[in-house]
Each structure stands twice: as C-alpha cells, then as structure tokens.
Amino acid sequence: MMKNRTFIMGAVIFSFVMLLLIVGFFWTPYPPEAMDSSMKLASASAAHPFGCDAFGRDVLSRIMEGGRVTLFVAAGTVLLGAGIGIVTGALSGYFGGITDTIFMRAADALLAFPSVLLALVVIALFGSGEIQLVLSLGIAFAPSFARVVRGEFRRCRSLGYVQAAKLQGASPFRILFVHILPNIKSVLISSLLIGFNNAVLAEAALSYLGIGIQPPQPSLGSMLSDAQKYIFKAPMLCVYPGIVLILLVLGFGLMGDGLGRGRYAGGRNGSI
C-alpha cells in the first residue's frame, strides 16, 4: 500500500479531515449549540474562523461536532451491516442449497426497499436519533456485504486448504471463520471502506431531508439543509460543511479504490 499512490492520496485526505473531527470528540472552540444573537451570519474572523450561522452559533464548532455524529452513524452502520452480511454471506456461500436460497431471497427483498424508505419506517416506529439511523441503515447495507462475502466463500470452499481442513475434522464453524474468513480480508477491507463511504453519504442525505439527525444536534447533512436558506446571503455556510463532506467521502473512496487495485495487482503477480 505504501507504493500505491491512490491509497496514499486517500489516506492523506482522510487523515487531514479526521484530525479536525477527532479533536471535536474532546474539544470545540465554542459549545456547538451556544447562540449569540449579536453574531448572526457573522463572517469569518479570528474569533470565529468559519463564521457563525443564522442563530449566531460557531460554524467550526458545529462542523467538528457534526462530523463526529456523521462518523458515529457511519461506523455503526458499517459494523452492523457488515456483521449481519458476513455471517449470512458465509453461511450462504459455504453451504449453498436451501440455505443459500433463503438468505439470498431475503437479501433481494431488502434490496428492493430504498434505504430512505427503510429509515422512514424505523423512525416512524422508534423515533429519530443516531441509534435509529444506525439500525435502519445497517439493515439496508447488510445485503450488499452478504453478496460480496457469499461470492468469496463460494470461490474458496473448493480450494485445497479448505479440503485439508475438512479431512482433519475441522468443524464448519472453524472452517468458515478461522480458515476462509482471514483469507478474504483484502476484499472485506475494501468493501468496508466503500461501505463506510456510502454510509457517510446516506446519513448526510437523510439529515439533509430532515429525517435523520434532528436539530439542534448538528450533522453535516443538517448543516447543509439549514444553510440552503442563506445560500445567497451567506454562501460560506454551505461551503464549509460541503468541503468537509466531500473530502471525507473522497478520502474513503480513494483508499477503497487503492485497496482494490492493490488486490488485483497482487493477485495477478501471484502474491494473493
């Protein structure tokens, strides 16, 4: 990976954004929800490097807090979706037959529902919030992980090391998660990065539409939605969270693309 320019470029961009957001976990220049009526739509200054929004709240502080919320939702989405997808994909790909049919038809049924529609159903039943977003998006993302894992397990189940493990009396559970799973880690890592990228965009889109993170709690998507009203009067309110969102997605996208290219080159050269 250290020789892969695409991966390095993505890692540099991602690290730059993460440095800003990680600091937001522990410190922000101002409380993200603190209002100052005298600073409404204030321009950038030494006291407020990114200016203030229509309620006099510091934009930099809200971006740091909103980015943290976006990262939390995206990470939870990927962990839940990948957890469900890896288990179902492994069982489906290894055993095949009726198990494969049941799991893949269930995956097809979930894929038929757009993530926004599924989020609306979950929010209508359980209310809005970070946990509800993670739950709805995680379930919506699970089929895509399941299909990737299923294909890899179908490919690996007939390989020599799997047959040798069977002859040695290894249990199906051990073959699935001790022998096969570590050997598809490059595919999984690439899928996780791409899934994280999509989860960031999904959370931002849902919050932008008003069915994700609810005010006054900030997120990058809700900040873009609020700033849309003042796009001509204070356009930088859209620019700052938009740039952070673009860089975050771009960094993850380049890292995932770099891993995919590295895996292809390695397989062609015989290293994997």
C-alpha positions, 0 to 999 in steps of 0.5 A, a space after each residue: 500500500 505504501 507504493 500505491 499512490 491512490 491509497 496514499 492520496 486517500 489516506 492523506 485526505 482522510 487523515 487531514 479531515 479526521 484530525 479536525 473531527 477527532 479533536 471535536 470528540 474532546 474539544 470545540 472552540 465554542 459549545 456547538 449549540 451556544 447562540 449569540 444573537 449579536 453574531 448572526 451570519 457573522 463572517 469569518 474572523 479570528 474569533 470565529 474562523 468559519 463564521 457563525 450561522 443564522 442563530 449566531 452559533 460557531 460554524 467550526 464548532 458545529 462542523 467538528 461536532 457534526 462530523 463526529 455524529 456523521 462518523 458515529 452513524 457511519 461506523 455503526 452502520 458499517 459494523 452492523 451491516 457488515 456483521 449481519 452480511 458476513 455471517 449470512 454471506 458465509 453461511 450462504 456461500 459455504 453451504 449453498 442449497 436451501 440455505 443459500 436460497 433463503 438468505 439470498 431471497 431475503 437479501 433481494 427483498 431488502 434490496 428492493 426497499 430504498 434505504 430512505 424508505 427503510 429509515 422512514 419506517 424505523 423512525 416512524 416506529 422508534 423515533 429519530 436519533 443516531 441509534 435509529 439511523 444506525 439500525 435502519 441503515 445497517 439493515 439496508 447495507 447488510 445485503 450488499 456485504 452478504 453478496 460480496 462475502 457469499 461470492 468469496 466463500 463460494 470461490 474458496 470452499 473448493 480450494 485445497 486448504 479448505 479440503 485439508 481442513 475438512 479431512 482433519 475434522 475441522 468443524 464448519 464453524 472453524 472452517 468458515 471463520 478461522 480458515 476462509 474468513 482471514 483469507 478474504 480480508 483484502 476484499 472485506 477491507 475494501 468493501 468496508 471502506 466503500 461501505 463506510 463511504 456510502 454510509 457517510 453519504 446516506 446519513 448526510 442525505 437523510 439529515 439533509 431531508 430532515 429525517 435523520 439527525 434532528 436539530 439542534 444536534 448538528 450533522 453535516 447533512 443538517 448543516 447543509 439543509 439549514 444553510 440552503 436558506 442563506 445560500 445567497 446571503 451567506 454562501 460560506 455556510 454551505 461551503 464549509 460543511 460541503 468541503 468537509 463532506 466531500 473530502 471525507 467521502 473522497 478520502 474513503 473512496 480513494 483508499 477503497 479504490 487503492 485497496 482494490 487495485 492493490 488486490 488485483 495487482 497482487 493477485 495477478 503477480 501471484 502474491 494473493 
